[in-house]
Amino acid sequence: MQRAMGKQAVEWLAAAATDPRSCKRQWDQGADAVLLEAGRVWDVLSVPERLGLSTLDLLRRTKPPAAGPVLMNCGARRVGFFIPPAPATGWAWPGVRHARRGSWVAVPPPYRSSGWRMEWLLPPDGTGALYDPDVVRLALREAGGALAVPAGVSRR
């Protein structure tokens, strides 16, 4: 079952490539990441690391837990949430970037837990699950508000 899910995840991610077979071949040959165009299968909402990790924590605590792939760019210190493709941005927040059609994203294979600069915090499972943009937006607001309050100060 695990092997089947891994193969499904590879197929799902590679479907975003202009040449899926070449993408899979590059991963098989040890490429840390392959450039894939957003907007075909998914978009990526990229946020600063601290905000992204706080947001991910909130998303994992929702009932039922929100689901979707989450990618960490260790070099840039950013966290990327995979969301459904969207034609317009609507994410006009400081530090938030919306990679959509026309944007390219470096993506490691889903079976590699860590790479040179890219690491899956939650790898794709092959089902096509993506984060609901509205749920991510709410979690970002909550996480952003929590980060803005100095430790030890009441929010009341």
C-alpha positions in Angstrom: 0.0 0.0 0.0 2.8 2.4 0.9 4.6 1.7 -2.4 1.3 2.3 -4.3 0.8 5.6 -2.6 4.4 6.7 -3.3 3.9 5.8 -7.0 0.6 7.7 -7.1 2.3 10.7 -5.5 5.0 10.7 -8.1 2.5 10.4 -10.9 0.4 13.3 -9.4 3.3 15.6 -9.0 4.8 14.8 -12.4 1.5 15.6 -14.0 2.3 19.2 -13.5 5.4 18.9 -15.7 5.4 19.8 -19.4 7.0 16.3 -19.9 6.0 14.0 -17.0 8.3 11.2 -18.1 11.4 13.5 -18.1 10.4 14.8 -14.7 10.2 11.3 -13.2 13.5 10.3 -14.9 15.3 13.3 -13.4 14.0 12.3 -9.9 15.1 8.7 -10.5 18.5 9.9 -11.5 18.8 11.7 -8.2 17.8 15.3 -9.0 17.1 17.2 -5.7 14.3 19.1 -7.4 12.6 19.7 -10.8 11.1 22.9 -11.9 7.3 22.5 -12.3 4.8 25.1 -13.5 2.1 26.1 -11.0 -1.4 26.5 -12.3 -1.6 23.1 -14.1 -2.5 20.9 -11.1 -1.9 23.1 -8.2 -0.7 26.6 -7.1 1.6 27.2 -4.2 1.1 29.8 -1.5 4.6 30.6 -0.2 4.9 32.4 3.2 7.9 33.2 5.5 9.0 30.2 7.6 7.8 31.3 11.0 4.4 32.2 9.7 4.2 29.1 7.6 5.1 26.7 10.5 2.6 28.4 12.8 -0.1 28.2 10.1 0.7 24.5 9.5 0.4 23.8 13.2 -3.1 25.4 13.2 -4.1 23.6 10.0 -3.2 20.2 11.6 -5.4 20.9 14.6 -8.6 21.7 12.6 -11.4 19.1 12.8 -11.1 17.3 10.5 -7.5 18.2 9.9 -6.9 20.2 6.7 -4.9 18.2 4.2 -2.5 18.9 1.4 1.2 18.9 0.6 3.5 21.4 2.3 7.0 22.1 1.1 9.8 23.8 3.0 12.4 25.8 1.0 15.2 25.7 3.6 17.5 28.0 1.7 14.8 30.8 1.3 13.2 30.0 4.7 9.8 29.8 3.2 6.9 27.3 3.6 4.7 26.5 0.6 1.1 25.3 0.9 -0.3 23.5 -2.2 -3.8 24.9 -3.1 -6.1 24.5 -6.1 -5.2 26.6 -9.2 -6.7 30.1 -9.1 -6.7 32.7 -11.8 -6.4 35.7 -9.5 -4.1 36.3 -6.5 -6.2 37.8 -3.6 -3.2 37.2 -1.3 -2.0 40.8 -0.9 -0.2 40.3 2.5 3.3 41.2 3.3 5.7 38.4 2.5 3.0 36.1 0.9 3.6 34.9 -2.6 1.1 33.1 -4.8 2.8 30.9 -7.4 0.2 30.4 -10.1 0.1 29.8 -13.9 3.3 31.2 -15.3 5.3 30.7 -12.1 7.8 27.8 -11.7 8.3 26.0 -8.5 11.3 23.7 -7.6 9.8 20.4 -6.4 11.7 17.5 -4.9 10.3 13.9 -5.4 7.7 13.0 -2.9 9.6 10.0 -1.6 12.6 12.0 -0.5 12.2 13.2 3.1 14.9 15.9 2.7 16.9 17.3 0.0 19.6 19.8 -0.5 17.4 22.9 0.0 13.8 21.5 -0.3 12.0 19.3 2.2 8.5 18.0 2.3 6.9 18.8 5.7 3.8 16.9 4.4 4.5 15.1 1.1 1.7 14.6 -1.4 -0.2 11.3 -0.8 -1.2 10.8 -4.4 -4.9 11.5 -3.9 -4.7 15.0 -5.2 -5.6 16.5 -1.8 -5.0 20.3 -1.7 -5.5 22.8 1.0 -8.7 24.9 0.8 -7.5 28.5 0.2 -10.2 29.9 2.6 -9.0 27.6 5.4 -5.4 28.6 4.7 -6.4 32.3 4.7 -8.1 31.9 8.1 -5.1 30.0 9.6 -2.7 32.6 8.2 -4.7 35.4 9.8 -4.8 33.6 13.2 -1.1 32.6 13.0 -0.1 36.2 12.0 -2.1 37.6 14.9 -0.5 35.2 17.3 3.0 36.1 16.0 2.3 39.8 16.4 1.6 39.5 20.1 4.8 39.5 22.3 5.2 36.5 24.5 3.7 36.9 27.9 1.2 39.6 26.8 -2.5 38.8 27.0 -4.5 39.2 23.8 -7.7 40.3 25.7 
